[in-house]
Amino acid sequence: MSGYKVEQRRLTLRGREFHFVSYEGQLANPARQQPATVPTWFLMNAGKRWAVMPHQPGQEPDELDRLLTQWLEVYVFC
């Protein structure tokens, strides 16, 4: 059983709300030619998810919000 704790963040930027969820990394699966992945923050929207950045447990909320906001400015509001 995994000890990973899923985290969630909601940010409001330019009048829109964004929902981010962290997902646990996965081990590599050579049989399916899938590489290992690290824990990652994903943007959730309309039943889909987009990888944003690596998840670092214990990261300060203000720093996390700053990084997620920067990502939104580059990839959503560009």
OpenMM code with the backbone's topology and positions (N, CA, C; nanometers):
from openmm import Vec3, app, unit

residues = "MET SER GLY TYR LYS VAL GLU GLN ARG ARG LEU THR LEU ARG GLY ARG GLU PHE HIS PHE VAL SER TYR GLU GLY GLN LEU ALA ASN PRO ALA ARG GLN GLN PRO ALA THR VAL PRO THR TRP PHE LEU MET ASN ALA GLY LYS ARG TRP ALA VAL MET PRO HIS GLN PRO GLY GLN GLU PRO ASP GLU LEU ASP ARG LEU LEU THR GLN TRP LEU GLU VAL TYR VAL PHE CYS".split()
positions = [
    Vec3(0.0840, -0.1183, 0.0000),
    Vec3(0.0000, 0.0000, 0.0000),
    Vec3(0.0885, 0.1246, 0.0000),
    Vec3(0.0543, 0.2196, -0.0821),
    Vec3(0.1336, 0.3402, -0.0989),
    Vec3(0.1081, 0.4399, 0.0142),
    Vec3(0.2118, 0.5146, 0.0496),
    Vec3(0.1987, 0.6192, 0.1499),
    Vec3(0.1820, 0.7565, 0.0881),
    Vec3(0.1593, 0.7614, -0.0419),
    Vec3(0.1477, 0.8887, -0.1112),
    Vec3(0.0167, 0.9577, -0.0745),
    Vec3(0.0246, 1.0877, -0.0468),
    Vec3(-0.0945, 1.1656, -0.0128),
    Vec3(-0.1259, 1.2616, -0.1278),
    Vec3(-0.2408, 1.2425, -0.1889),
    Vec3(-0.2856, 1.3296, -0.2972),
    Vec3(-0.3143, 1.4682, -0.2399),
    Vec3(-0.2706, 1.5709, -0.3108),
    Vec3(-0.2967, 1.7085, -0.2710),
    Vec3(-0.3762, 1.7778, -0.3810),
    Vec3(-0.4502, 1.8814, -0.3427),
    Vec3(-0.5275, 1.9594, -0.4391),
    Vec3(-0.5079, 2.1072, -0.4105),
    Vec3(-0.5107, 2.1869, -0.5173),
    Vec3(-0.5026, 2.3327, -0.5048),
    Vec3(-0.6025, 2.3924, -0.6021),
    Vec3(-0.6687, 2.4977, -0.5593),
    Vec3(-0.7578, 2.5742, -0.6467),
    Vec3(-0.7055, 2.7172, -0.6503),
    Vec3(-0.6909, 2.7682, -0.7713),
    Vec3(-0.6442, 2.9049, -0.7906),
    Vec3(-0.7453, 2.9801, -0.8750),
    Vec3(-0.7652, 3.1073, -0.8444),
    Vec3(-0.8470, 3.1932, -0.9284),
    Vec3(-0.7525, 3.2942, -0.9918),
    Vec3(-0.7563, 3.2991, -1.1243),
    Vec3(-0.6685, 3.3885, -1.1981),
    Vec3(-0.7469, 3.4458, -1.3157),
    Vec3(-0.7448, 3.5773, -1.3278),
    Vec3(-0.8158, 3.6471, -1.4356),
    Vec3(-0.9628, 3.6072, -1.4417),
    Vec3(-1.0229, 3.5919, -1.3233),
    Vec3(-1.1653, 3.5622, -1.3148),
    Vec3(-1.2031, 3.4171, -1.3398),
    Vec3(-1.1059, 3.3310, -1.3576),
    Vec3(-1.1323, 3.1883, -1.3816),
    Vec3(-1.0739, 3.1061, -1.2685),
    Vec3(-1.1428, 2.9965, -1.2339),
    Vec3(-1.0921, 2.9062, -1.1294),
    Vec3(-1.0248, 2.7866, -1.1952),
    Vec3(-0.9100, 2.7479, -1.1398),
    Vec3(-0.8339, 2.6345, -1.1896),
    Vec3(-0.8134, 2.5350, -1.0769),
    Vec3(-0.8265, 2.4073, -1.1099),
    Vec3(-0.8160, 2.2993, -1.0117),
    Vec3(-0.6956, 2.2128, -1.0475),
    Vec3(-0.6030, 2.1994, -0.9524),
    Vec3(-0.4830, 2.1184, -0.9710),
    Vec3(-0.4859, 2.0024, -0.8724),
    Vec3(-0.4427, 1.8854, -0.9178),
    Vec3(-0.4378, 1.7650, -0.8339),
    Vec3(-0.3014, 1.6996, -0.8527),
    Vec3(-0.2420, 1.6534, -0.7430),
    Vec3(-0.1149, 1.5812, -0.7533),
    Vec3(-0.1441, 1.4318, -0.7664),
    Vec3(-0.0647, 1.3661, -0.8499),
    Vec3(-0.0762, 1.2212, -0.8691),
    Vec3(0.0584, 1.1567, -0.8397),
    Vec3(0.0517, 1.0378, -0.7830),
    Vec3(0.1705, 0.9601, -0.7502),
    Vec3(0.2444, 0.9195, -0.8777),
    Vec3(0.3763, 0.9124, -0.8688),
    Vec3(0.4562, 0.8633, -0.9805),
    Vec3(0.4345, 0.7138, -1.0001),
    Vec3(0.4751, 0.6638, -1.1153),
    Vec3(0.4584, 0.5219, -1.1475),
    Vec3(0.5937, 0.4588, -1.1771),
    Vec3(0.6062, 0.3314, -1.1434),
    Vec3(0.7263, 0.2576, -1.1778),
    Vec3(0.7278, 0.2313, -1.3276),
    Vec3(0.8473, 0.2119, -1.3816),
    Vec3(0.8597, 0.1793, -1.5242),
    Vec3(0.7971, 0.0431, -1.5511),
    Vec3(0.7433, 0.0264, -1.6719),
    Vec3(0.6874, -0.1006, -1.7145),
    Vec3(0.7506, -0.1352, -1.8501),
    Vec3(0.8646, -0.2059, -1.8450),
    Vec3(0.9346, -0.2383, -1.9703),
    Vec3(0.8496, -0.3201, -2.0676),
    Vec3(0.7607, -0.4046, -2.0183),
    Vec3(0.6773, -0.4863, -2.1060),
    Vec3(0.5883, -0.3996, -2.1946),
    Vec3(0.5489, -0.2842, -2.1443),
    Vec3(0.4643, -0.1921, -2.2215),
    Vec3(0.5425, -0.0708, -2.2722),
    Vec3(0.6720, -0.0761, -2.2540),
    Vec3(0.7611, 0.0324, -2.2947),
    Vec3(0.7198, 0.1664, -2.2327),
    Vec3(0.6828, 0.1617, -2.1044),
    Vec3(0.6444, 0.2827, -2.0330),
    Vec3(0.7543, 0.3195, -1.9341),
    Vec3(0.8062, 0.4415, -1.9422),
    Vec3(0.9099, 0.4845, -1.8491),
    Vec3(0.8509, 0.5152, -1.7113),
    Vec3(0.9366, 0.5212, -1.6119),
    Vec3(0.8939, 0.5612, -1.4776),
    Vec3(0.8546, 0.7087, -1.4807),
    Vec3(0.7622, 0.7460, -1.3941),
    Vec3(0.7220, 0.8861, -1.3820),
    Vec3(0.7366, 0.9306, -1.2372),
    Vec3(0.7542, 1.0604, -1.2184),
    Vec3(0.7656, 1.1179, -1.0848),
    Vec3(0.6282, 1.1689, -1.0419),
    Vec3(0.6067, 1.1896, -0.9115),
    Vec3(0.4807, 1.2524, -0.8691),
    Vec3(0.4656, 1.3878, -0.9389),
    Vec3(0.3452, 1.4176, -0.9862),
    Vec3(0.3244, 1.5330, -1.0732),
    Vec3(0.1953, 1.6058, -1.0394),
    Vec3(0.1995, 1.7389, -1.0541),
    Vec3(0.0790, 1.8206, -1.0477),
    Vec3(0.0136, 1.8196, -1.1850),
    Vec3(-0.1194, 1.8048, -1.1858),
    Vec3(-0.1965, 1.8072, -1.3093),
    Vec3(-0.3054, 1.9124, -1.2987),
    Vec3(-0.3313, 1.9816, -1.4091),
    Vec3(-0.4456, 2.0715, -1.4202),
    Vec3(-0.5639, 1.9869, -1.4629),
    Vec3(-0.6746, 1.9970, -1.3906),
    Vec3(-0.7953, 1.9203, -1.4206),
    Vec3(-0.8972, 2.0135, -1.4855),
    Vec3(-0.9585, 1.9650, -1.5959),
    Vec3(-1.0608, 2.0448, -1.6620),
    Vec3(-1.1412, 1.9557, -1.7552),
    Vec3(-1.2724, 1.9594, -1.7420),
    Vec3(-1.3644, 1.8874, -1.8307),
    Vec3(-1.3316, 1.7387, -1.8415),
    Vec3(-1.2979, 1.6774, -1.7287),
    Vec3(-1.2714, 1.5338, -1.7282),
    Vec3(-1.1363, 1.4950, -1.7848),
    Vec3(-1.0512, 1.5929, -1.8131),
    Vec3(-0.9178, 1.5660, -1.8651),
    Vec3(-0.8147, 1.6223, -1.7687),
    Vec3(-0.6893, 1.5780, -1.7872),
    Vec3(-0.5828, 1.6327, -1.7049),
    Vec3(-0.4594, 1.6584, -1.7896),
    Vec3(-0.3879, 1.7646, -1.7520),
    Vec3(-0.2664, 1.8031, -1.8211),
    Vec3(-0.1540, 1.8137, -1.7189),
    Vec3(-0.0397, 1.7497, -1.7495),
    Vec3(0.0760, 1.7551, -1.6604),
    Vec3(0.1277, 1.8985, -1.6524),
    Vec3(0.1582, 1.9425, -1.5301),
    Vec3(0.2042, 2.0787, -1.5087),
    Vec3(0.3501, 2.0810, -1.4649),
    Vec3(0.3805, 2.0158, -1.3526),
    Vec3(0.5165, 2.0181, -1.2982),
    Vec3(0.5303, 1.9085, -1.1930),
    Vec3(0.6538, 1.8740, -1.1576),
    Vec3(0.6721, 1.7724, -1.0538),
    Vec3(0.6112, 1.8169, -0.9202),
    Vec3(0.5565, 1.7210, -0.8471),
    Vec3(0.5002, 1.7466, -0.7146),
    Vec3(0.6093, 1.7256, -0.6105),
    Vec3(0.6269, 1.8245, -0.5241),
    Vec3(0.7247, 1.8162, -0.4158),
    Vec3(0.6495, 1.8253, -0.2837),
    Vec3(0.6260, 1.7105, -0.2169),
    Vec3(0.5527, 1.7135, -0.0898),
    Vec3(0.6186, 1.8092, 0.0094),
    Vec3(0.5360, 1.8823, 0.0819),
    Vec3(0.5858, 1.9749, 0.1832),
    Vec3(0.6225, 2.1116, 0.1289),
    Vec3(0.5997, 2.1362, 0.0005),
    Vec3(0.6313, 2.2652, -0.0591),
    Vec3(0.5417, 2.3727, 0.0026),
    Vec3(0.5988, 2.4894, 0.0266),
    Vec3(0.5235, 2.6003, 0.0856),
    Vec3(0.4072, 2.6396, -0.0061),
    Vec3(0.2875, 2.6581, 0.0487),
    Vec3(0.1710, 2.6926, -0.0336),
    Vec3(0.1895, 2.8183, -0.1183),
    Vec3(0.2529, 2.9223, -0.0632),
    Vec3(0.2732, 3.0460, -0.1403),
    Vec3(0.3643, 3.0213, -0.2604),
    Vec3(0.4698, 2.9436, -0.2397),
    Vec3(0.5618, 2.9117, -0.3490),
    Vec3(0.4916, 2.8268, -0.4543),
    Vec3(0.4137, 2.7291, -0.4101),
    Vec3(0.3392, 2.6432, -0.5021),
    Vec3(0.2411, 2.7264, -0.5848),
    Vec3(0.1666, 2.8140, -0.5205),
    Vec3(0.0715, 2.8996, -0.5927),
    Vec3(0.1435, 2.9873, -0.6946),
    Vec3(0.2600, 3.0383, -0.6586),
    Vec3(0.3382, 3.1212, -0.7507),
    Vec3(0.3784, 3.0410, -0.8741),
    Vec3(0.4266, 2.9176, -0.8537),
    Vec3(0.4694, 2.8335, -0.9654),
    Vec3(0.3518, 2.7914, -1.0538),
    Vec3(0.2395, 2.7569, -0.9910),
    Vec3(0.1215, 2.7193, -1.0694),
    Vec3(0.0688, 2.8390, -1.1484),
    Vec3(0.0717, 2.9575, -1.0891),
    Vec3(0.0297, 3.0795, -1.1577),
    Vec3(0.1205, 3.1076, -1.2767),
    Vec3(0.2518, 3.0916, -1.2584),
    Vec3(0.3450, 3.1105, -1.3697),
    Vec3(0.3122, 3.0145, -1.4837),
    Vec3(0.2832, 2.8894, -1.4503),
    Vec3(0.2498, 2.7904, -1.5530),
    Vec3(0.1239, 2.8323, -1.6285),
    Vec3(0.0227, 2.8769, -1.5543),
    Vec3(-0.1005, 2.9224, -1.6196),
    Vec3(-0.0741, 3.0390, -1.7134),
    Vec3(0.0074, 3.1337, -1.6702),
    Vec3(0.0375, 3.2504, -1.7546),
    Vec3(0.1046, 3.2081, -1.8851),
    Vec3(0.1908, 3.1078, -1.8803),
    Vec3(0.2644, 3.0640, -1.9990),
    Vec3(0.1790, 2.9743, -2.0893),
    Vec3(0.1074, 2.8766, -2.0297),
    Vec3(0.0406, 2.7740, -2.1108),
    Vec3(-0.1094, 2.7944, -2.1322),
    Vec3(-0.1725, 2.8798, -2.0534),
    Vec3(-0.3166, 2.9020, -2.0700),
    Vec3(-0.3437, 3.0421, -2.1249),
    Vec3(-0.2727, 3.1399, -2.0739),
    Vec3(-0.2997, 3.2787, -2.1112),
    Vec3(-0.1967, 3.3366, -2.2065),
    Vec3(-0.1212, 3.2548, -2.2755),
    Vec3(-0.0156, 3.3049, -2.3657),
    Vec3(-0.0702, 3.3768, -2.4866),
] * unit.nanometer
topology = app.Topology()
chain = topology.addChain("A")
for resn in residues:
    res = topology.addResidue(resn, chain)
    for name in ("N", "CA", "C"):
        topology.addAtom(name, app.Element.getBySymbol(name[0]), res)
